[in-house]
Amino acid sequence: MFFDDVADAVVRQLWRRLADRGLPNLGAHGHGRHRPHVSLTVADQSDRILGGEVRTDLEAAIGARRSLHLSFQALGTFAGNGGVLFLAVAPISALLELHDVVGEVFRNHRIDRWPHYLPGMWVPHCTLAMGLAPPQQAAAVAWLSGFEPFEALVLDIGITDTTTGKTTTLH
């Protein structure tokens, strides 16, 4: 899910604040084409998802649910060695419902999703950085902890190829 221009700019500014301190950030990660976003799910079969029936079913399931207001109120980190820093999204019922209908399409088409995106495991978030060493993660939290909470309007929902950064918008 991609955000309105104001929310997009807020996240990009946080990425720049990390970059200015010499820290990894999603804006400069990999292909460098990342857009601020919240992932509803992640799967390894993008060619299959983009083609034919799966895409049609996703577009139908998303339908009018695409106009969501997201509220970013906290910084968070994930347990483990990934060094991920993120903005937490308030899990409102409309967001959880959208997550469920997208998951249902994937289940119906027997497309495996990454375990962290399954119901009961998914933590709605917007990634700020990955690959932070523990001291970097602690420093990044300290530097960004004073961010002003903000809201985002979801303008687009799409499928992104994480290798190339190419996004296909669902209509």
Secondary structure as the mmCIF struct_conf table of DSSP 4:
data_model
#
loop_
_struct_conf.conf_type_id
_struct_conf.id
_struct_conf.beg_label_comp_id
_struct_conf.beg_label_asym_id
_struct_conf.beg_label_seq_id
_struct_conf.end_label_comp_id
_struct_conf.end_label_asym_id
_struct_conf.end_label_seq_id
STRN STRN1 PHE A 2 PHE A 3
HELX_RH_AL_P HELX_RH_AL_P1 ASP A 5 ASP A 20
TURN_TY1_P TURN_TY1_P1 ARG A 21 GLY A 22
HELX_RH_3T_P HELX_RH_3T_P1 LEU A 26 ALA A 28
BEND BEND1 HIS A 29 HIS A 29
TURN_TY1_P TURN_TY1_P2 GLY A 30 HIS A 31
BEND BEND2 GLY A 32 GLY A 32
BEND BEND3 PRO A 36 PRO A 36
STRN STRN2 HIS A 37 HIS A 37
BEND BEND4 LEU A 40 LEU A 40
STRN STRN3 ALA A 43 ALA A 43
BEND BEND5 ASP A 44 ASP A 44
HELX_RH_AL_P HELX_RH_AL_P2 SER A 46 LEU A 50
BEND BEND6 GLY A 51 GLY A 51
HELX_RH_AL_P HELX_RH_AL_P3 GLY A 52 ILE A 62
HELX_RH_3T_P HELX_RH_3T_P2 GLY A 63 ARG A 66
STRN STRN4 HIS A 69 THR A 77
BEND BEND7 ALA A 79 GLY A 82
STRN STRN5 LEU A 85 VAL A 89
HELX_RH_AL_P HELX_RH_AL_P4 SER A 93 ASN A 108
TURN_TY1_P TURN_TY1_P3 HIS A 109 ARG A 110
STRN STRN6 ARG A 113 ARG A 113
HELX_RH_3T_P HELX_RH_3T_P3 PRO A 115 TYR A 117
BEND BEND8 LEU A 118 LEU A 118
TURN_TY1_P TURN_TY1_P4 PRO A 119 MET A 121
STRN STRN7 HIS A 125 ALA A 129
BEND BEND9 MET A 130 GLY A 131
HELX_RH_AL_P HELX_RH_AL_P5 PRO A 134 LEU A 144
TURN_TY1_P TURN_TY1_P5 SER A 145 GLY A 146
HELX_LH_PP_P HELX_LH_PP_P1 PHE A 147 PRO A 149
STRN STRN8 PHE A 150 ASP A 156
STRN STRN9 GLY A 158 THR A 160
TURN_TY1_P TURN_TY1_P6 THR A 162 THR A 164
STRN STRN10 THR A 167 THR A 169
#
